[in-house]
């Protein structure tokens, strides 16, 4: 078969639009020990305010800038008793938006109270899940994020930004390329860039901070990486108290509880099932 045609820029010459869909998905987990019901309620309230719809909208807007996308539409919502969602539709090229009688190459104007952001054939979403159980002393916060694009823009450009933005204890990342595109000679391409692990695109400081494990399905262009912090400092997991307030025996018990929680989330199974 003849070599595919390459343009002056070194890019593969495609027929029409690049129809490959590239999706980068995250589960971010934050774990906290909150001994009393009051401390658990305070933790949930703190997380709910820290990651409200406004903050999440700003984060996704930054992602759009990083990957080179234009925001078309945003939908956002805070929930009672807790949690928030933001959906964003984006486009690969600048979008002309009507302002009065003129068309200006600007982003949409003020956001409505309920916000959804859409990309042209591409989108981003984030949902948060603060969680605490009345009979337990461990509280968790989970944020799920999807960045899905078509065309030349790549969600992988936002990989390190999002990991830093959420500063989580455990992260699971999925990257999948779906569909196919054609070159000018009609040959199908099911992948338009080289990748054998999501870790290839992580910055050195992220690699130094996390222990990682891959589970990849190369045949289906699906890549999965699980991440957990290498260093454990008990003080970072206590809410409403500090290590100096704990007896040594209690501190060790709490450490074991938190480490078990992190292990179960990282491996995706209950320790009691082993």
Secondary structure as UniProt FT lines:
FT   TURN            8..9
FT   STRAND          21..33
FT   HELIX           37..50
FT   HELIX           53..67
FT   STRAND          70..78
FT   STRAND          84..91
FT   STRAND          97..99
FT   TURN            100..101
FT   STRAND          102..104
FT   STRAND          118..119
FT   TURN            120..121
FT   STRAND          122..132
FT   TURN            134..135
FT   STRAND          138..150
FT   HELIX           155..158
FT   HELIX           159..166
FT   STRAND          170..178
FT   STRAND          181..183
FT   TURN            184..185
FT   STRAND          188..189
FT   HELIX           198..201
FT   HELIX           204..209
FT   STRAND          210..214
FT   HELIX           218..220
FT   STRAND          222..229
FT   HELIX           234..237
FT   HELIX           243..245
FT   HELIX           248..267
FT   HELIX           271..273
//
